[in-house]
Amino acid sequence: MHSRAFICGIIGPVGSGKTMAALQKGLLVAARQKGTIDDNGITWRKARIGVIRESYPSLKSTTLKSWFNVVPEAEGKFNWSAPFTHKFRKILRREHGRPVDVLDVEFEFRAIGDQTVEEACRGWEVNAVIIDEADLQPADLVPFLTGRVGRFSDLDPTLVVDPQIIISMNMPDVENHAYQLLFEKAMEGMAPDDLAMLDEVLQGRPLIDRFVQPGGMEPDAENIHNLPNGRGYYLLQVATNRHKPGYVDRMVHNKPVPLMHGLPVNPGFVYTRHVRPTEWIKGRQVVVGIDGGYTAAAVFLQRTAAGGIRIHGEVVNRSKDGKSVLGWSAETFGKMIRQRLLERFPGIQPEQIRFVCDPAAFKGKDSPRDAIDWVRSVKNAIGMGPIHKAKSNSPALRNEAIWKAHGSIDSYRDGDYYVDPSCTHLIKGHSGGYRYEKSTLGTGEEKGDVPIANTIFTHVCDSEQYAALEGEHVVAQIRGEQPRTAPVKILSDFDELGG
């Protein structure tokens, strides 16, 4: 509600109160506009707020039903001719029973329908626009609206405060344009001068803010008290949609899902629990996990004293649109690792770092010299110590190391696993990009063994796994074995039992 970001998004499960929050936020934006004081000492504020959806039936059946709980239809004047408009007045403050601060506001509800974005939004001059179910709207809607908010002909632009684009939606799939906008917030490629100018235009405001609500089955789920049967509302959703796991993940658990066929490899990953800013634990080893090859990737990991995992950064050569990973030479890859290490861990010493790489890179079945030379080239470019073989290439061990850290919705213990928000590629991988291949055959039968699909997220997730195997007794604990300890020998002639 109080975010001043130019683009502000809320993402949550069905029934979580997103639309109500977005609509009330629009009213709050209107009330924050500056006003003029008349001869009677009354401050008059004026604002226009837009609301847009994919169709007018959707506006009527959902958005307007919520809106009339915020401002009743009978308050002011509501016009049912498309686009729908609602003009009303709010008294913001009184003194001794006399109004001294008054807001005149108009909400305008539009639908895109079969029009283009430009046709649907032409002529809009508003303080803010609320995009309800943004993931269902055209990808060019938000870019177009950036030129419509805060632009007026009949309002004094000097009175405008913090124009905004407000987004509300259920969790989309990882390829959706709304996911890429809110979760990846890609600013790569902007020149320093352009970034400085952007900061000046925003006047200290963030460009993009996102707020991810807890899933409906989590202990801190929101709006439960307003749902029929409370949490039973979500239990019913789960029970009746078991044949659609992707739907349950998005609409109930508020988890991104892969667009293509295949279940996610890491189903225990929960964005609201596992993504948060991480801090370098000085004095503890930083492990750099590396997965080699032309599209190599690396992940920076630390284990806490209690064995928890912190992912501080990643090195991935992604394309600007985020839909592919690009190749680079071993030397360039090594230099990027070195640069990111020095940026993320200023003052770190080589003895505080351990580099581990896919064991296959040291073997090279077809061209052993090429594989080993690649490792050596990366090591030389980093210039901070040797690269060791990871402890295992077993998928069972590697996956279990991550699953154990992620936990599940029911058994999750706070503090086991955090990944920094800057690791956008790894987060997207955990959110469904790193997935199994399609599990059903053309006959409708299930495959007996489903391998992990080779996607653009495979390298970064493998890198994390290699790093996660490092640490004292980590592999033994995964296997359920008792850690091996060397016997204690006393090298002394002293008879400690002699009294």
Salt bridges, closest charged atoms under 4 A:
GLU54 OE2 - ARG53 NH2 3.16
GLU75 OE2 - LYS90 NZ 3.00
GLU95 OE2 - ARG93 NH1 2.70
ASP101 OD1 - ARG45 NE 2.84
ASP104 OD1 - ARG89 NE 2.63
GLU106 OE1 - ARG48 NE 3.66
GLU108 OE2 - ARG110 NE 2.38
ASP132 OD2 - ARG53 NH1 3.62
ASP135 OD2 - ARG250 NH2 3.60
ASP154 OD2 - ARG48 NH2 2.81
ASP162 OD2 - ARG4 NE 2.68
ASP162 OD1 - ARG205 NE 3.51
GLU184 OE1 - ARG318 NH2 3.43
GLU184 OE2 - LYS428 NZ 3.06
GLU218 OE1 - ARG273 NE 3.05
ASP291 OD2 - HIS459 ND1 2.58
GLU331 OE2 - LYS335 NZ 3.19
ASP373 OD1 - ARG369 NH2 3.22
ASP416 OD1 - ARG413 NH2 3.33
ASP420 OD1 - ARG344 NH2 3.93
ASP462 OD1 - ARG398 NH2 2.78
GLU464 OE1 - HIS430 NE2 2.80
GLU470 OE1 - ARG354 NE 2.83
GLU472 OE2 - HIS473 NE2 3.37
